[in-house]
Structures are given as C-alpha cells and as structure tokens.
Amino acid sequence: MITGLLITPNGAPEVVSFEEGYRPIQQLVEGSFEYVGLFDDADVIVNEEGKINGSAPNRFLLHDGKLVDILFGNILLTDSDRDGNTVSLSKDKLEKYRRIFSQRAIII
C-alpha cells in the first residue's frame, strides 16, 4: 500500500492509501495522469486533461504574488524512490503538504 495526500476541488487534503500501479492512481485523479514538477521532495499528480475536460479548479499557483497556473481536478501527492517508483509520503511530508494544500493558493 502507498500512502499519499489527495486534494479534491474545494476539499481539504486527505490522507489516502492505495495499491501500487497505474490504475489506482488513475482512479484517484479520475483519468489519465501526469506529474507536475512543483516540489523537489514530492510528486504532484493531476489529471492530464483536467484543464480541458471540465474539471473544477482546485488550487491556484502563485509566484511573486502573481497567478502563474491553476491545477484542475483531483490532485494526488506521493513520493518516489531513487529508481523513480511511486512510494508513500513520510509522516513529515504528509504534514508539510497538508499545511501547504490547506490553502487555495499555493506559493511556488
């Protein structure tokens, strides 16, 4: 089992556990997915068509006080090992990202 953080539009970050593999991640983000390179110590996974398939806006990304992007649909945060395999977020990272994603605007 992999433990990650799921953030739904208008929802609070929620700790989730899921089986390893493509399909469980696909189910959590409700479609084909892609990794968004926002952080060095966590993987941010979103629906790759979230911006065009009618998914609701989820979190707003700000840099220097300006809106630079919007993440749509469900967001899943996990970690990866040295080989690039998806692994669980540590307890410290779960807490860190729960605090960060408890806000609608994320400063990057």
NORLIN-V385720 format. One record per helix or strand. SS is the DSSP state (alpha for helix, beta for strand). FROM is the first residue (numbers start at 0). TO is the last residue. Records with the same first field share a line. If there is no record, write none. Layout:
SS = FROM-TO, FROM-TO
//
This chain:
beta = 1-6, 13-17, 32-35, 42-46, 56-62, 65-71, 74-79, 85-86, 104-106
alpha = 21-28, 90-99
//
